[in-house]
Amino acid sequence: MEIFTQQVVSGLATGGIYASVALALVMIYQATDVVNFAQGEMAMFATYICWSMLNAGLPYWGAFLATLGFAFIGGVVIERVVIRPVENAPILSIVIVTLGLLVICNSVAGWIWTYVQKPFPSPFPSKPFKVSLGAGETIFGAHDIGQIGITLFVLLCIYLFFRFTPLGLAMRAAAQNPVSSRLCGIRVGWMLALGWGLAAVVGAVAGMMVAPSLTLEPNLMGGVQIYAFAAATLGGFTSPGGAVLGGFIVGVVENLVGTYVSFIGTELKFTVALAMIIVVLLVKPSGLFGSTVVKRV
């Protein structure tokens, strides 16, 4: 029972990271109908910026907040400079642009910081928590617990922003109905740019939270993005809440399958995410919580 509880908590911690990146993917998809394949690399780049500020002597939370600012500005600039000129191009062209952005971010990060793996500090204590459950004692990593807390806090802030603030409501309207929004005086172009900025912020949080568990290097977010795609596919690219829930489901299922299915183990855990993507696309392409989009032709 203790092992099961540990694996569930650990799965929720990593699932929160998948949920954050999946939410960023869904935010951009809803705004532009494009999947941003460079989302993970943008998060990795932001994490390197945080690492550089920490090495320069900034306290952790100061560097954390400054990185969120850099990530937001970077997301807005990318939308205005890279995505805006091709917004009316065929979808395949925009996908190729995001793939090119992925390669550029990865290569520039390797050029600036090299491909040598670097440790990334955790803001949480190294001493684990011990909880007595029945006759046994279960140990939880402090970083796992803190990671869950930070992730849930960020997701709550995003929800409150889009649900209760005028700017958040304007961004939702611009994403769902650009034509009517323009008639109401909403500057749709800037709303979409701000959406890219917020998605970059959410991704940056995910990168800074996952880096202490792994090691910082240019390919840090490659596997995480695959799991995030699985989460968004499972929950539905048209459902932000579904994508978040899908991230937690993927994280827990990945851990439990790797622990209790002997022929999978830790070596084949990555295939669990790929299998989930294939199964969901075959059974319910719109995802568990997504809606099927019908267009008149």
C-alpha positions as CSV (number, residue, x, y, z in Angstrom):
1,M,0.0,0.0,0.0
2,E,2.9,2.4,0.8
3,I,4.5,1.8,-2.6
4,F,1.1,2.4,-4.3
5,T,0.6,5.7,-2.4
6,Q,4.1,6.9,-3.2
7,Q,3.7,6.1,-6.9
8,V,0.3,7.9,-7.0
9,V,1.7,11.1,-5.3
10,S,4.8,11.0,-7.6
11,G,2.5,10.5,-10.6
12,L,0.4,13.5,-9.5
13,A,3.6,15.6,-9.3
14,T,4.9,14.7,-12.8
15,G,1.3,14.8,-14.0
16,G,1.1,18.4,-12.9
17,I,4.0,19.2,-15.2
18,Y,2.3,17.4,-18.1
19,A,-0.9,19.3,-17.3
20,S,0.8,22.6,-17.4
21,V,2.4,22.0,-20.8
22,A,-0.8,20.5,-22.1
23,L,-2.7,23.6,-20.9
24,A,-0.2,25.8,-22.8
25,L,-0.7,23.7,-25.9
26,V,-4.5,23.9,-25.6
27,M,-4.4,27.7,-25.0
28,I,-2.5,28.3,-28.3
29,Y,-4.6,25.7,-30.2
30,Q,-7.8,27.4,-29.2
31,A,-6.5,30.8,-30.1
32,T,-4.9,29.9,-33.5
33,D,-6.1,26.4,-34.4
34,V,-2.4,25.5,-34.4
35,V,-0.4,23.0,-32.2
36,N,2.8,24.7,-31.0
37,F,5.4,22.0,-31.4
38,A,8.0,24.3,-29.9
39,Q,6.2,24.7,-26.6
40,G,8.6,22.4,-24.7
41,E,11.7,24.0,-26.2
42,M,10.4,27.5,-25.2
43,A,10.0,26.2,-21.6
44,M,13.5,24.7,-21.7
45,F,15.0,28.0,-22.9
46,A,13.2,29.9,-20.1
47,T,14.6,27.4,-17.6
48,Y,18.1,28.1,-18.8
49,I,17.5,31.8,-18.3
50,C,16.5,31.1,-14.7
51,W,19.6,28.9,-14.2
52,S,21.8,31.8,-15.5
53,M,20.2,34.3,-13.1
54,L,20.7,31.8,-10.2
55,N,24.4,31.5,-11.1
56,A,24.6,35.3,-11.2
57,G,23.6,35.3,-7.5
58,L,19.8,36.1,-7.6
59,P,17.7,34.4,-5.0
60,Y,15.5,31.5,-6.3
61,W,12.1,33.2,-6.1
62,G,13.5,36.4,-7.6
63,A,14.9,34.5,-10.5
64,F,11.7,32.5,-10.8
65,L,9.5,35.7,-11.1
66,A,12.0,37.3,-13.5
67,T,12.0,34.3,-15.7
68,L,8.2,34.4,-15.9
69,G,8.5,38.0,-17.1
70,F,11.1,37.0,-19.8
71,A,8.9,34.0,-20.8
72,F,5.9,36.3,-21.2
73,I,7.7,38.8,-23.3
74,G,9.3,36.1,-25.4
75,G,6.0,34.4,-26.1
76,V,4.5,37.8,-27.2
77,V,7.5,38.5,-29.5
78,I,7.4,35.1,-31.1
79,E,3.7,35.5,-31.9
80,R,4.1,39.0,-33.3
81,V,7.4,38.3,-35.3
82,V,7.2,34.6,-36.2
83,I,3.6,33.5,-36.2
84,R,1.7,36.7,-37.2
85,P,3.2,36.9,-40.7
86,V,2.0,33.3,-41.5
87,E,-1.3,33.4,-39.7
88,N,-3.2,33.2,-43.0
89,A,-1.0,30.6,-44.5
90,P,-2.0,26.9,-44.8
91,I,-2.0,25.0,-41.5
92,L,0.9,22.8,-42.7
93,S,3.1,26.0,-43.2
94,I,2.4,27.1,-39.7
95,V,3.2,23.7,-38.3
96,I,6.5,23.8,-40.2
97,V,7.2,27.2,-38.7
98,T,6.7,25.9,-35.1
99,L,8.9,22.9,-35.9
100,G,11.6,25.3,-37.1
101,L,11.2,27.3,-33.9
102,L,11.7,24.0,-32.0
103,V,15.0,23.3,-33.8
104,I,16.2,26.9,-33.4
105,C,15.5,27.1,-29.6
106,N,17.2,23.7,-29.1
107,S,20.3,24.7,-31.2
108,V,20.6,28.2,-29.7
109,A,20.4,26.8,-26.2
110,G,23.1,24.2,-27.0
111,W,25.2,26.9,-28.5
112,I,24.9,29.3,-25.6
113,W,25.0,26.9,-22.6
114,T,26.5,23.7,-24.3
115,Y,24.9,20.3,-24.2
116,V,26.6,19.4,-20.8
117,Q,24.0,18.4,-18.3
118,K,23.7,20.8,-15.4
119,P,22.0,20.4,-12.0
120,F,19.1,22.7,-11.3
121,P,18.3,23.6,-7.7
122,S,14.9,23.0,-6.0
123,P,13.3,25.6,-3.8
124,F,12.0,23.0,-1.5
125,P,13.9,21.3,1.3
126,S,15.7,18.0,0.6
127,K,14.4,16.3,3.7
128,P,11.4,14.1,2.7
129,F,8.0,14.0,4.5
130,K,7.2,10.9,6.5
131,V,3.5,10.0,6.9
132,S,2.2,7.1,9.0
133,L,-0.5,5.2,7.1
134,G,-1.8,2.3,9.1
135,A,1.0,-0.1,10.2
136,G,3.6,1.4,7.8
137,E,5.2,4.7,7.0
138,T,5.1,6.4,3.6
139,I,7.9,8.8,2.5
140,F,7.0,11.6,0.2
141,G,9.6,13.8,-1.5
142,A,9.4,17.5,-0.5
143,H,10.0,18.5,-4.1
144,D,7.1,16.3,-5.3
145,I,4.7,17.9,-2.8
146,G,5.9,21.4,-3.6
147,Q,5.7,20.8,-7.3
148,I,2.1,19.7,-7.0
149,G,1.3,22.8,-4.9
150,I,3.0,25.2,-7.4
151,T,1.3,23.6,-10.3
152,L,-2.1,23.8,-8.8
153,F,-1.6,27.4,-7.8
154,V,-0.6,28.4,-11.3
155,L,-3.6,26.5,-12.8
156,L,-5.9,28.2,-10.3
157,C,-4.5,31.6,-11.3
158,I,-5.0,30.9,-15.0
159,Y,-8.6,29.8,-14.3
160,L,-9.4,32.9,-12.2
161,F,-7.8,35.1,-14.8
162,F,-9.9,33.8,-17.7
163,R,-13.1,33.5,-15.7
164,F,-13.2,36.8,-13.8
165,T,-11.0,39.4,-15.3
166,P,-12.1,41.7,-18.2
167,L,-8.8,41.0,-20.1
168,G,-9.2,37.3,-19.6
169,L,-12.8,37.4,-20.9
170,A,-11.6,39.5,-23.9
171,M,-8.9,36.9,-24.7
172,R,-11.5,34.1,-24.5
173,A,-13.8,36.0,-26.8
174,A,-11.0,36.7,-29.3
175,A,-10.1,33.0,-29.4
176,Q,-13.6,31.8,-29.8
177,N,-15.1,34.3,-32.2
178,P,-12.6,36.8,-33.7
179,V,-15.0,38.5,-36.1
180,S,-17.6,39.3,-33.4
181,S,-14.8,40.4,-31.0
182,R,-13.5,42.9,-33.6
183,L,-17.0,44.3,-33.9
184,C,-17.1,44.8,-30.1
185,G,-13.8,46.7,-30.2
186,I,-11.5,44.0,-29.0
187,R,-8.0,44.1,-30.5
188,V,-7.9,40.4,-31.5
189,G,-4.3,40.4,-32.7
190,W,-3.0,41.6,-29.3
191,M,-5.3,39.2,-27.5
192,L,-3.8,36.3,-29.4
193,A,-0.3,37.6,-28.7
194,L,-1.1,37.8,-24.9
195,G,-2.3,34.2,-25.2
196,W,1.1,33.1,-26.5
197,G,2.7,35.1,-23.7
198,L,0.6,33.4,-21.0
199,A,1.2,29.9,-22.6
200,A,5.0,30.6,-22.4
201,V,4.6,31.5,-18.7
202,V,2.8,28.3,-17.9
203,G,5.5,26.3,-19.9
204,A,8.3,28.1,-18.0
205,V,6.8,27.1,-14.7
206,A,6.7,23.5,-15.9
207,G,10.3,23.7,-17.0
208,M,11.6,25.1,-13.7
209,M,9.6,22.5,-11.7
210,V,10.7,19.5,-13.7
211,A,14.4,20.5,-14.0
212,P,15.4,19.6,-10.4
213,S,14.1,16.0,-10.9
214,L,16.0,15.6,-14.2
215,T,19.1,17.5,-15.3
216,L,19.1,20.7,-17.2
217,E,20.1,20.3,-20.9
218,P,18.7,21.3,-24.2
219,N,16.6,18.2,-24.6
220,L,15.1,18.6,-21.1
221,M,11.5,19.0,-22.3
222,G,11.5,16.6,-25.3
223,G,9.9,13.7,-23.4
224,V,7.7,16.0,-21.3
225,Q,6.1,17.4,-24.4
226,I,5.2,14.0,-25.7
227,Y,3.5,13.3,-22.4
228,A,1.8,16.7,-22.7
229,F,0.5,15.8,-26.1
230,A,-0.9,12.6,-24.7
231,A,-2.6,14.6,-21.9
232,A,-4.1,17.1,-24.3
233,T,-5.2,14.3,-26.7
234,L,-6.8,12.4,-23.8
235,G,-8.6,15.4,-22.3
236,G,-9.3,17.1,-25.6
237,F,-7.6,20.0,-27.4
238,T,-10.9,21.9,-27.1
239,S,-11.1,21.5,-23.3
240,P,-8.5,23.3,-21.1
241,G,-9.9,21.6,-18.0
242,G,-9.9,18.2,-19.8
243,A,-6.2,18.7,-20.8
244,V,-5.3,19.5,-17.2
245,L,-7.1,16.4,-15.9
246,G,-5.6,14.4,-18.7
247,G,-2.1,15.4,-17.5
248,F,-2.7,14.1,-14.0
249,I,-4.2,10.9,-15.4
250,V,-1.2,10.3,-17.7
251,G,1.2,11.0,-14.9
252,V,-0.5,8.5,-12.5
253,V,-1.1,5.8,-15.1
254,E,2.6,6.1,-16.3
255,N,3.9,5.5,-12.8
256,L,1.5,2.7,-11.9
257,V,2.0,0.8,-15.2
258,G,5.8,1.2,-14.9
259,T,5.7,-0.2,-11.3
260,Y,3.2,-3.0,-11.5
261,V,3.4,-4.2,-15.1
262,S,6.6,-6.2,-15.1
263,F,7.3,-6.4,-18.8
264,I,7.1,-2.6,-19.2
265,G,9.1,-1.4,-16.1
266,T,11.0,1.8,-16.4
267,E,12.4,1.1,-19.8
268,L,9.1,1.2,-21.7
269,K,7.2,3.8,-19.7
270,F,7.6,6.2,-22.6
271,T,5.5,3.9,-24.8
272,V,2.6,4.2,-22.4
273,A,2.1,7.8,-23.5
274,L,2.3,7.0,-27.2
275,A,-0.1,4.1,-26.8
276,M,-2.6,6.4,-25.0
277,I,-2.4,8.9,-27.9
278,I,-3.1,6.1,-30.5
279,V,-6.0,4.6,-28.5
280,V,-7.7,7.9,-27.8
281,L,-7.4,8.9,-31.5
282,L,-8.9,5.6,-32.6
283,V,-11.7,5.5,-30.0
284,K,-12.6,9.2,-29.4
285,P,-10.6,11.6,-31.5
286,S,-12.0,14.7,-29.8
287,G,-10.8,13.4,-26.4
288,L,-12.7,12.5,-23.2
289,F,-13.9,16.0,-22.5
290,G,-13.4,17.7,-25.9
291,S,-16.2,18.6,-28.3
292,T,-16.4,17.6,-31.9
293,V,-16.1,20.6,-34.2
294,V,-18.5,20.7,-37.1
295,K,-18.0,23.0,-40.0
296,R,-20.4,23.8,-42.8
297,V,-18.7,23.3,-46.2
